[in-house]
Amino acid sequence: MIIRVSVENNSVYLAKDALLLGRVTYQLLASYWPTPSAYQDNPILAPMLNDITKIVFSRTLDRAEWNNSRLIKENMAEEVLKLKESSWSILLFWAGAIAIRRIGW
């Protein structure tokens, strides 16, 4: 299932189950979406992004503190295989080329 949200005539698609993020994308999103400004500017999208499970792939981050975030530092390709086999139906991978190469996609 994919949830489609219209925010000021822009279409935004979110995975129902989890966002898979690389470090840079995670840090950019985490710096804005939990803030009061995000809730004021995007009252539909902000709660969705803050509530969804976020799986962060990074060898350099020490922790992922944004709500519902889980950090994966090692065996990234194996972890992705586990996620694919899990009960989650849809995973959205939102990351750069380096993160994608590291997990073997």
VEXKOL-882721 format. One record per residue (C-alpha): x, y, z; residue in three letters. Coordinates in Angstrom, 1 decimal, padded with zeros to 4 digits, m for minus. Example, Ala and Ser with C-alpha at 12.3 -4.5 7.8 and 13.67 -1.06 7.14 Angstrom:
! VEXKOL-882721
<node xx="012.3" yy="m004.5" zz="007.8" resn="ALA"/>
<node xx="013.7" yy="m001.1" zz="007.1" resn="SER"/>
***
This chain:
! VEXKOL-882721
<node xx="000.0" yy="000.0" zz="000.0" resn="MET"/>
<node xx="001.2" yy="003.5" zz="m000.8" resn="ILE"/>
<node xx="m000.3" yy="006.5" zz="000.9" resn="ILE"/>
<node xx="m000.7" yy="009.5" zz="m001.5" resn="ARG"/>
<node xx="m000.9" yy="012.9" zz="000.2" resn="VAL"/>
<node xx="m001.5" yy="016.2" zz="m001.6" resn="SER"/>
<node xx="000.2" yy="019.1" zz="000.0" resn="VAL"/>
<node xx="m000.3" yy="022.5" zz="m001.8" resn="GLU"/>
<node xx="m000.8" yy="020.8" zz="m005.2" resn="ASN"/>
<node xx="002.4" yy="018.8" zz="m004.9" resn="ASN"/>
<node xx="002.0" yy="015.0" zz="m004.8" resn="SER"/>
<node xx="003.9" yy="013.2" zz="m002.1" resn="VAL"/>
<node xx="004.1" yy="009.5" zz="m001.9" resn="TYR"/>
<node xx="005.1" yy="007.7" zz="001.4" resn="LEU"/>
<node xx="005.7" yy="004.1" zz="002.1" resn="ALA"/>
<node xx="003.2" yy="002.7" zz="004.5" resn="LYS"/>
<node xx="005.7" yy="000.6" zz="006.4" resn="ASP"/>
<node xx="009.2" yy="002.1" zz="006.5" resn="ALA"/>
<node xx="011.6" yy="004.7" zz="005.0" resn="LEU"/>
<node xx="015.1" yy="003.4" zz="004.4" resn="LEU"/>
<node xx="017.5" yy="006.3" zz="004.5" resn="LEU"/>
<node xx="021.2" yy="007.0" zz="004.0" resn="GLY"/>
<node xx="023.0" yy="009.2" zz="006.5" resn="ARG"/>
<node xx="022.9" yy="012.5" zz="004.5" resn="VAL"/>
<node xx="019.2" yy="012.2" zz="003.7" resn="THR"/>
<node xx="018.4" yy="011.2" zz="007.3" resn="TYR"/>
<node xx="020.3" yy="014.2" zz="008.7" resn="GLN"/>
<node xx="018.6" yy="016.6" zz="006.3" resn="LEU"/>
<node xx="015.1" yy="015.2" zz="007.1" resn="LEU"/>
<node xx="015.7" yy="014.9" zz="010.8" resn="ALA"/>
<node xx="016.8" yy="018.6" zz="011.0" resn="SER"/>
<node xx="013.5" yy="019.8" zz="009.8" resn="TYR"/>
<node xx="010.5" yy="017.5" zz="010.1" resn="TRP"/>
<node xx="010.4" yy="017.2" zz="013.9" resn="PRO"/>
<node xx="010.3" yy="021.0" zz="014.3" resn="THR"/>
<node xx="007.3" yy="023.1" zz="015.0" resn="PRO"/>
<node xx="007.9" yy="024.9" zz="011.7" resn="SER"/>
<node xx="007.4" yy="021.6" zz="009.8" resn="ALA"/>
<node xx="004.1" yy="021.0" zz="011.6" resn="TYR"/>
<node xx="002.9" yy="024.5" zz="010.9" resn="GLN"/>
<node xx="004.1" yy="024.5" zz="007.2" resn="ASP"/>
<node xx="003.1" yy="020.9" zz="006.4" resn="ASN"/>
<node xx="000.4" yy="019.7" zz="008.9" resn="PRO"/>
<node xx="m000.4" yy="016.6" zz="006.9" resn="ILE"/>
<node xx="003.1" yy="015.4" zz="005.9" resn="LEU"/>
<node xx="005.0" yy="016.3" zz="009.2" resn="ALA"/>
<node xx="003.2" yy="013.8" zz="011.4" resn="PRO"/>
<node xx="003.4" yy="011.1" zz="008.8" resn="MET"/>
<node xx="007.2" yy="011.5" zz="008.4" resn="LEU"/>
<node xx="007.7" yy="011.7" zz="012.2" resn="ASN"/>
<node xx="005.6" yy="008.6" zz="012.8" resn="ASP"/>
<node xx="006.8" yy="006.3" zz="010.1" resn="ILE"/>
<node xx="009.6" yy="003.8" zz="010.9" resn="THR"/>
<node xx="012.9" yy="005.1" zz="009.6" resn="LYS"/>
<node xx="015.8" yy="002.7" zz="009.0" resn="ILE"/>
<node xx="019.1" yy="004.5" zz="008.7" resn="VAL"/>
<node xx="022.1" yy="003.0" zz="007.0" resn="PHE"/>
<node xx="025.4" yy="004.7" zz="008.1" resn="SER"/>
<node xx="028.8" yy="003.6" zz="009.2" resn="ARG"/>
<node xx="029.6" yy="007.0" zz="010.6" resn="THR"/>
<node xx="026.5" yy="008.0" zz="012.6" resn="LEU"/>
<node xx="026.7" yy="007.2" zz="016.3" resn="ASP"/>
<node xx="022.9" yy="007.3" zz="016.9" resn="ARG"/>
<node xx="019.6" yy="008.0" zz="015.1" resn="ALA"/>
<node xx="017.5" yy="010.0" zz="017.6" resn="GLU"/>
<node xx="014.6" yy="011.0" zz="015.3" resn="TRP"/>
<node xx="011.3" yy="009.3" zz="016.4" resn="ASN"/>
<node xx="011.0" yy="005.7" zz="015.3" resn="ASN"/>
<node xx="014.5" yy="005.6" zz="013.8" resn="SER"/>
<node xx="016.8" yy="002.5" zz="013.8" resn="ARG"/>
<node xx="020.4" yy="002.7" zz="012.9" resn="LEU"/>
<node xx="022.1" yy="000.0" zz="010.9" resn="ILE"/>
<node xx="025.9" yy="000.3" zz="010.9" resn="LYS"/>
<node xx="027.1" yy="m003.1" zz="009.7" resn="GLU"/>
<node xx="026.0" yy="m006.0" zz="007.4" resn="ASN"/>
<node xx="023.8" yy="m003.6" zz="005.5" resn="MET"/>
<node xx="023.1" yy="m005.9" zz="002.6" resn="ALA"/>
<node xx="022.1" yy="m008.7" zz="005.0" resn="GLU"/>
<node xx="019.8" yy="m006.3" zz="006.9" resn="GLU"/>
<node xx="018.1" yy="m005.2" zz="003.7" resn="VAL"/>
<node xx="017.4" yy="m008.9" zz="002.8" resn="LEU"/>
<node xx="015.9" yy="m009.4" zz="006.2" resn="LYS"/>
<node xx="013.7" yy="m006.3" zz="005.7" resn="LEU"/>
<node xx="012.6" yy="m007.6" zz="002.3" resn="LYS"/>
<node xx="011.6" yy="m010.9" zz="003.9" resn="GLU"/>
<node xx="009.8" yy="m009.2" zz="006.8" resn="SER"/>
<node xx="006.1" yy="m008.7" zz="007.1" resn="SER"/>
<node xx="006.4" yy="m005.1" zz="005.8" resn="TRP"/>
<node xx="004.8" yy="m004.8" zz="002.5" resn="SER"/>
<node xx="006.4" yy="m001.6" zz="001.2" resn="ILE"/>
<node xx="009.8" yy="m000.1" zz="001.9" resn="LEU"/>
<node xx="010.8" yy="003.3" zz="000.4" resn="LEU"/>
<node xx="014.6" yy="003.7" zz="000.0" resn="PHE"/>
<node xx="015.3" yy="007.4" zz="000.0" resn="TRP"/>
<node xx="019.1" yy="007.8" zz="m000.2" resn="ALA"/>
<node xx="022.1" yy="008.7" zz="m002.3" resn="GLY"/>
<node xx="024.2" yy="006.5" zz="m004.6" resn="ALA"/>
<node xx="026.8" yy="005.7" zz="m001.9" resn="ILE"/>
<node xx="024.2" yy="004.3" zz="000.5" resn="ALA"/>
<node xx="022.6" yy="002.3" zz="m002.3" resn="ILE"/>
<node xx="025.9" yy="000.8" zz="m003.3" resn="ARG"/>
<node xx="026.7" yy="m000.2" zz="000.3" resn="ARG"/>
<node xx="023.6" yy="m002.2" zz="000.7" resn="ILE"/>
<node xx="024.0" yy="m003.9" zz="m002.7" resn="GLY"/>
<node xx="021.2" yy="m002.5" zz="m004.7" resn="TRP"/>
***
